[in-house]
Amino acid sequence: MRKVIIIDGGAGRVIAAIPSLIKYISNNKEHEVRILVYGWSSLLYGIKQLSNKVFPAESAGAFSNYFEKSDEVIKPEPYILPSYFKQHKSLVEAFDECLNDTDDHSDLCDPFLVIDQNERENARMTLQEMAQRSGKTKVVIIQPFGRSSQKGMDKIYDNSNRSIPQDLYLRIVKDLSKEFAILFMGEESQFVDQDKYTAKFGADLRAWIALISESSYFIGCDSFGQHAARSFNKPGTVFIGSTFTKNITYPEFFHIVERQNVKKMYSPIRLAEQDASLADKYNQHCFDYTEQEVESIIEQIKQNIRGSKNEYIGNQSGTQRECCSS
């Protein structure tokens, strides 16, 4: 039996699908499985159960070599499951239901990624250099904006209300930068002109996952970075806006920041697009924190970072340091 499994959507969805893909292959050894990933196939490199089965959508001959020879093409879509949109299951569990037709998720592994020694050392050297220049011992990576964010006339905004609002982001990094070195994770189009508190540079997908794996702490929103951080057991803080914690993140692992006792409308993307658009308008209040709440959030993040393990021993003179990772 030849099967092609298609995983589409953002990079975070690909990471969330990894446990159920491994489970499917383990439970169906008689099947010849190939995995098509739109745009993010490199995330599966190094995962021994998957990397020799994946092919990118851009592959010449993909149709004749894989699809045309297949007996079945499977395209799991968690967003259409009632168990998902009713917030009974996480994205990881919903992929398991789709692919393996089960409500028993106890045998799933945690999401994980694999980096090689060269990627690891390059990331360590980059973070070490940041520590040396800043004189700070810990390096924090922050991804404040998701893929749906846009650049307006004077600020970054996200109509889906998933990204950290620009003013809140600036408030956070201004305060944290007094004690920690901070690396901005995002595209150049997401750079904030007023942001003088973070280091910024371009990196490809594999470089970013290596940097996250070697950083001291991760701060993010409903986007790819928090899935990568979970894959390396990297401690972090995740800001939740219009989406739902149970669905899209890992509340048993991360420090979750979410307004309490606030009604939100579920955005049924990939299911009912007009209702999704209405939800975007309804959920604009999801990040309306008071100044006291912001101060409390930042203080908790500081405490979390201080307790994190990875340190890059920096000093103002710029002399050579050793990188201590445990």
Sequence and secondary structure as in RCSB ss.txt:
>XXXX:A:sequence
MRKVIIIDGGAGRVIAAIPSLIKYISNNKEHEVRILVYGWSSLLYGIKQLSNKVFPAESAGAFSNYFEKSDEVIK
PEPYILPSYFKQHKSLVEAFDECLNDTDDHSDLCDPFLVIDQNERENARMTLQEMAQRSGKTKVVIIQPFGRSSQ
KGMDKIYDNSNRSIPQDLYLRIVKDLSKEFAILFMGEESQFVDQDKYTAKFGADLRAWIALISESSYFIGCDSFG
QHAARSFNKPGTVFIGSTFTKNITYPEFFHIVERQNVKKMYSPIRLAEQDASLADKYNQHCFDYTEQEVESIIEQ
IKQNIRGSKNEYIGNQSGTQRECCSS
>XXXX:A:secstr
 EEEEEE S HHHHHHHHHHHHHHHHH TTSEEEEEESS GGGGTT TTTTTTEEETT TTHIIIIITT SEEE 
  GGG HHHHTTSS HHHHHHHHHH  S  TT         HHHHHHHHHHHHHHHHHHT S EEEEE   TTEE
E SSSEEETTS S  HHHHHHHHHHHTTTSEEEE S GGG  TT  SSB     HHHHHHHHHHSSEEEE SSHH
HHHHHHTT  EEEE  SS HHHHS TTTSEEE  TT       TTT HHHHHHHHHHGGGTT   HHHHHHHHHH
HHHHHHT S EE   TT     EE  
